[in-house]
Amino acid sequence: MRKLLLLLILSLTIQAQGQQFQFDLYGFKLGQFRDAAKNELGKPLQSGKFEDGFVYEAFLLKPDSSLHIIFEYAAKDTNVIWSIQVTGFNSSTDIGFKNAKMGIEKPQIENLLGKPSTIKEIGEYGQKWEYDSTNFSIEVNPKGKLSSVKISDKSHDLYPSPDFNKLPSFELVQKTLNSSNNEDILNLLSGDVEIYIKDSTYSIRKSFKTEQEKDYSKMISIIRKISKDLSTVNPKNEKEYFESMRIALGQDPKHVMKFPKGHTIKEIVFKYYGGKYLIYEINTNKE
């Protein structure tokens, strides 16, 4: 019995280590609001709707048509990005995916990603390579070169149950939100994060890459401003800090850090996504 238990634990450990979730591609993050793509890239080159209700929009990334990006929006919520696909033959552009660039050949692909779990023939487009326990797939053209990378929202498939061991500590959250490093702050945010201040709602309005470089939506500066007094919170005092769960019909449970009195932020709400707890809401308003 003990031997079987050890084998089961080892199997689960190997499976967990093998899971990979790619949150972003070409600077955009899964779960971002749909308008972010248009704010960043302008008018779509092409758009349409599939039979299953999914909607897509394609944008030109390079004037010579050597690189395109395609966003899909799920039928259940066409306002947020469900998948991101970059396709083309431009070999000089960093697409933000495991140091891969379009045009690299099969040996280089396998060196970066490993051997695919499944290879499907897709006619004139070549082959589609799929990888188990991940949310990405690639296409290899008939010449044996990388021609497409796609990431999809498979969070529930890969991580069906929240792992409470991954809840960030208050100390880590406080330190990150006051960090001078924009990337550190953005890495803690979900794509659809919103901040509520009085009657205004703030969200990420361009790609995460642009936000990191320019703070276009002012989200980073707002977060730093409203997070300053978190350094005065005593997490051991229930009058200043406690944690709870938010349960709503038709939604996944959310984890909440609450600050009842004396602080600018009243609550920070986290959702479990892609195997991580990410900030989903920051509310400064009194309940």
C-alpha positions as MATLAB code, in Angstrom:
seq = 'MRKLLLLLILSLTIQAQGQQFQFDLYGFKLGQFRDAAKNELGKPLQSGKFEDGFVYEAFLLKPDSSLHIIFEYAAKDTNVIWSIQVTGFNSSTDIGFKNAKMGIEKPQIENLLGKPSTIKEIGEYGQKWEYDSTNFSIEVNPKGKLSSVKISDKSHDLYPSPDFNKLPSFELVQKTLNSSNNEDILNLLSGDVEIYIKDSTYSIRKSFKTEQEKDYSKMISIIRKISKDLSTVNPKNEKEYFESMRIALGQDPKHVMKFPKGHTIKEIVFKYYGGKYLIYEINTNKE';
ca = [
       0.000    0.000    0.000;
       2.821    2.356    0.929;
       4.550    1.620   -2.378;
       1.385    2.398   -4.344;
       0.968    5.661   -2.447;
       4.547    6.693   -3.195;
       4.038    5.895   -6.886;
       0.843    7.978   -6.928;
       2.589   10.934   -5.293;
       5.487   10.650   -7.736;
       3.070   10.512  -10.694;
       1.182   13.609   -9.542;
       4.458   15.464   -8.940;
       5.738   14.686  -12.438;
       2.400   15.721  -13.964;
       2.392   19.037  -12.084;
       5.976   19.771  -13.119;
       5.106   19.043  -16.752;
       2.247   21.528  -16.917;
       2.973   24.791  -18.669;
       0.710   27.789  -19.029;
       1.703   30.622  -21.348;
      -0.087   33.768  -20.171;
       0.958   36.148  -22.934;
       1.987   36.418  -26.561;
       3.356   39.434  -28.416;
       2.836   41.482  -25.238;
      -0.883   40.709  -24.915;
      -2.262   38.669  -22.028;
      -5.033   36.098  -22.117;
      -8.166   37.471  -20.466;
      -7.505   41.083  -21.479;
     -10.462   43.168  -22.547;
     -11.164   43.101  -26.268;
     -10.722   46.862  -26.700;
      -7.037   46.572  -25.748;
      -6.265   44.971  -29.127;
      -7.935   47.798  -31.059;
      -6.404   50.508  -28.867;
      -2.960   49.064  -29.564;
      -3.276   47.923  -33.185;
      -6.070   49.979  -34.721;
      -8.808   48.638  -36.960;
      -8.841   44.853  -37.554;
      -7.758   43.667  -40.982;
     -10.429   40.994  -40.837;
     -13.080   39.819  -38.394;
     -15.784   37.189  -38.271;
     -17.815   34.697  -36.279;
     -17.562   30.902  -36.157;
     -20.476   28.485  -35.986;
     -19.836   27.825  -32.286;
     -20.316   31.527  -31.488;
     -16.629   32.329  -31.092;
     -15.582   35.643  -32.639;
     -12.189   36.490  -34.139;
     -10.284   39.612  -35.167;
      -7.063   39.639  -37.213;
      -4.565   42.516  -37.196;
      -1.545   43.324  -39.321;
       1.688   43.533  -37.294;
       4.100   44.318  -40.131;
       3.383   46.562  -43.161;
       4.812   43.936  -45.526;
       2.267   41.377  -44.235;
       5.062   39.190  -42.858;
       3.406   38.955  -39.437;
      -0.205   38.905  -38.220;
      -1.937   38.469  -34.890;
      -5.365   36.898  -34.408;
      -7.516   37.161  -31.284;
     -10.432   34.878  -30.490;
     -13.236   35.731  -28.070;
     -15.320   32.918  -26.569;
     -19.072   32.786  -27.168;
     -19.746   32.959  -23.410;
     -17.909   36.303  -23.176;
     -16.867   38.048  -26.376;
     -15.452   40.999  -24.434;
     -12.251   39.269  -23.287;
      -9.420   37.581  -25.166;
      -9.743   33.782  -25.179;
      -6.842   32.996  -27.513;
      -3.941   34.771  -29.203;
      -2.213   33.563  -32.363;
       0.802   35.066  -34.092;
       1.446   33.845  -37.618;
       3.777   34.739  -40.471;
       7.313   34.463  -41.802;
       9.033   37.462  -40.198;
      12.164   35.998  -38.602;
      13.483   39.131  -36.865;
      10.630   39.931  -34.473;
      10.514   38.745  -30.864;
       6.985   37.371  -30.419;
       7.395   36.825  -26.689;
       7.248   33.033  -26.725;
      10.138   31.048  -25.229;
      12.740   32.928  -27.320;
      11.230   31.473  -30.507;
      11.093   33.393  -33.774;
       9.206   32.634  -36.945;
      11.210   30.651  -39.477;
      13.242   28.544  -37.071;
      13.493   24.922  -38.201;
      12.270   21.717  -36.572;
      15.471   20.898  -34.625;
      15.458   24.404  -33.105;
      11.755   24.118  -32.280;
      12.282   20.806  -30.501;
      15.243   22.244  -28.647;
      13.040   25.051  -27.299;
       9.757   23.204  -26.762;
      10.583   19.521  -26.753;
       8.977   16.913  -28.971;
       5.261   17.427  -29.569;
       2.706   15.074  -28.026;
       0.653   15.078  -31.239;
       1.348   16.058  -34.848;
      -1.609   16.731  -37.146;
      -1.383   17.229  -40.891;
      -3.180   20.446  -41.901;
      -2.863   20.430  -45.669;
      -1.247   23.431  -47.340;
      -0.316   24.881  -43.943;
       1.917   21.935  -43.072;
       1.646   20.466  -39.586;
       0.093   21.415  -36.268;
       2.159   20.431  -33.228;
       0.316   20.039  -29.926;
       1.783   19.618  -26.461;
      -0.041   17.830  -23.650;
      -0.493   19.652  -20.331;
       0.050   23.054  -21.962;
      -2.156   25.777  -23.433;
      -0.099   26.346  -26.587;
       0.249   24.818  -30.035;
       2.363   25.689  -33.055;
       2.290   25.261  -36.814;
       5.222   24.157  -38.939;
       4.944   24.979  -42.637;
       5.692   22.489  -45.475;
       9.296   23.733  -45.505;
       9.703   22.607  -41.896;
       9.779   26.106  -40.402;
       7.815   27.634  -37.545;
       4.939   29.650  -39.014;
       2.435   30.082  -36.156;
       2.130   30.088  -32.363;
      -1.207   29.999  -30.555;
      -2.063   30.201  -26.859;
      -5.560   29.549  -25.492;
      -7.478   29.891  -22.251;
      -7.259   26.310  -20.985;
      -6.886   27.297  -17.356;
      -9.794   25.165  -16.154;
      -8.568   22.149  -18.090;
      -5.046   22.335  -16.675;
      -5.905   23.650  -13.215;
      -9.479   22.578  -12.401;
      -9.188   23.280   -8.665;
      -7.581   26.227   -6.865;
      -4.320   25.447   -5.077;
      -4.491   27.369   -1.808;
      -0.786   26.753   -1.256;
      -0.185   29.249   -4.054;
      -1.990   32.114   -2.341;
       0.430   35.048   -2.150;
       1.201   36.363    1.314;
       0.158   39.870    2.289;
       3.830   40.775    2.659;
       4.545   39.715   -0.940;
       1.532   41.620   -2.283;
       2.427   44.765   -0.355;
       6.035   44.614   -1.578;
       5.071   43.943   -5.213;
       2.433   46.675   -5.498;
       4.989   49.202   -4.232;
       7.766   47.884   -6.441;
       9.721   50.242   -8.681;
       9.737   47.473  -11.307;
       6.727   47.752  -13.640;
       7.054   44.144  -14.772;
       6.799   42.840  -11.215;
       3.509   44.691  -10.714;
       2.035   43.584  -14.049;
       2.959   39.946  -13.426;
       0.658   39.993  -10.390;
      -2.337   41.295  -12.382;
      -4.916   39.338  -14.365;
      -5.637   40.467  -17.921;
      -9.078   41.774  -16.915;
      -7.983   43.498  -13.704;
     -10.029   46.529  -12.682;
      -9.465   49.262  -10.084;
     -12.432   51.037   -8.516;
     -11.923   54.562   -7.214;
     -15.105   56.474   -6.353;
     -17.205   56.473   -9.545;
     -14.319   55.587  -11.877;
     -13.164   52.181  -13.122;
      -9.652   51.689  -14.486;
      -8.347   48.790  -16.573;
      -5.464   47.850  -18.876;
      -6.257   49.526  -22.192;
      -3.313   48.426  -24.351;
      -0.935   45.477  -24.446;
       0.878   44.582  -21.230;
       4.138   45.289  -23.057;
       3.060   48.879  -23.766;
       1.812   49.271  -20.196;
       5.162   48.073  -18.887;
       7.078   50.523  -21.055;
       4.761   53.563  -20.968;
       2.030   53.030  -18.340;
      -0.462   54.073  -21.013;
      -3.526   53.397  -18.844;
      -1.880   54.866  -15.711;
      -2.700   51.625  -13.919;
       0.833   51.194  -12.593;
       1.078   54.734  -11.206;
      -2.428   54.448   -9.707;
      -1.517   51.161   -8.026;
       1.631   52.630   -6.523;
      -0.277   55.659   -5.268;
      -3.111   53.780   -3.573;
      -0.798   51.067   -2.203;
       1.574   53.335   -0.290;
      -0.113   53.011    3.091;
      -0.228   49.203    2.905;
       3.177   49.346    4.584;
       1.399   50.514    7.762;
      -0.988   47.526    7.861;
      -0.552   45.088   10.724;
      -1.645   41.751    9.180;
      -1.984   40.209   12.650;
      -4.622   42.734   13.686;
      -8.082   41.631   12.493;
      -9.331   45.195   12.750;
      -6.826   46.157   10.056;
      -6.612   43.020    7.934;
      -8.354   39.714    7.292;
      -8.947   37.323    4.400;
     -12.165   35.828    3.058;
     -13.718   34.128    0.034;
     -16.122   35.660   -2.490;
     -18.701   33.231   -3.798;
     -21.026   34.215   -6.659;
     -23.383   32.135   -8.774;
     -21.811   31.105  -12.079;
     -18.348   32.362  -11.103;
     -15.239   30.735   -9.719;
     -14.534   31.514   -6.050;
     -12.335   34.538   -5.476;
      -9.902   35.126   -2.624;
     -10.124   38.509   -0.911;
      -7.703   40.501    1.240;
      -9.709   43.031    3.245;
      -8.619   46.222    4.995;
     -11.621   47.318    7.109;
     -10.511   50.775    8.224;
      -7.838   53.409    8.009;
      -6.361   52.504    4.616;
      -6.864   53.684    1.036;
      -7.427   50.188   -0.358;
     -10.462   48.438    1.099;
     -10.019   45.089   -0.614;
      -7.833   43.224   -3.098;
      -9.567   40.383   -4.945;
      -7.652   37.480   -6.485;
      -8.730   34.876   -9.022;
      -7.029   31.550   -9.660;
      -5.933   31.482  -13.274;
      -3.280   29.492  -15.104;
      -2.112   27.927  -11.857;
      -1.560   31.286  -10.141;
      -3.499   33.700   -7.969;
      -3.673   37.020   -9.841;
      -5.201   40.330   -8.787;
      -8.641   40.662  -10.344;
      -9.940   43.772   -8.534;
      -8.619   46.530   -6.303;
     -11.374   48.474   -4.560;
     -10.834   51.724   -2.687;
     -14.528   52.412   -2.100;
     -16.297   51.832    1.210;
     -18.876   49.070    1.192;
];
